[in-house]
């Protein structure tokens, strides 16, 4: 689904990145990357601000 470079890119752009409500930062980036690689049931959602700019990226596990 996603990879380390994609998550790093979002962080370098200054975007807030969350996976199941957990904020991703450099301390937990590797662990979160493993979770997303091993489980392909996550949906990516881009969150905009009032100016219409992307301000965050949320990954949420899709439940059946």
JOGIUR-V118593 format. One record per residue. N is the residue number from 1. PHI is phi as a letter, one per 30 degrees, with the letter a starting at -180 (none if undefined). Layout:
BEGIN
n=N phi=PHI
n=N phi=PHI
END
This chain:
BEGIN
n=1 phi=none
n=2 phi=c
n=3 phi=b
n=4 phi=e
n=5 phi=d
n=6 phi=d
n=7 phi=d
n=8 phi=d
n=9 phi=d
n=10 phi=e
n=11 phi=d
n=12 phi=d
n=13 phi=d
n=14 phi=i
n=15 phi=d
n=16 phi=d
n=17 phi=b
n=18 phi=b
n=19 phi=b
n=20 phi=h
n=21 phi=i
n=22 phi=c
n=23 phi=d
n=24 phi=c
n=25 phi=b
n=26 phi=d
n=27 phi=d
n=28 phi=c
n=29 phi=e
n=30 phi=d
n=31 phi=d
n=32 phi=d
n=33 phi=e
n=34 phi=d
n=35 phi=e
n=36 phi=d
n=37 phi=d
n=38 phi=d
n=39 phi=b
n=40 phi=c
n=41 phi=c
n=42 phi=c
n=43 phi=c
n=44 phi=c
n=45 phi=b
n=46 phi=c
n=47 phi=c
n=48 phi=c
n=49 phi=c
n=50 phi=d
n=51 phi=d
n=52 phi=i
n=53 phi=c
n=54 phi=d
n=55 phi=c
n=56 phi=a
n=57 phi=b
n=58 phi=c
n=59 phi=c
n=60 phi=b
n=61 phi=d
n=62 phi=d
n=63 phi=c
n=64 phi=d
END
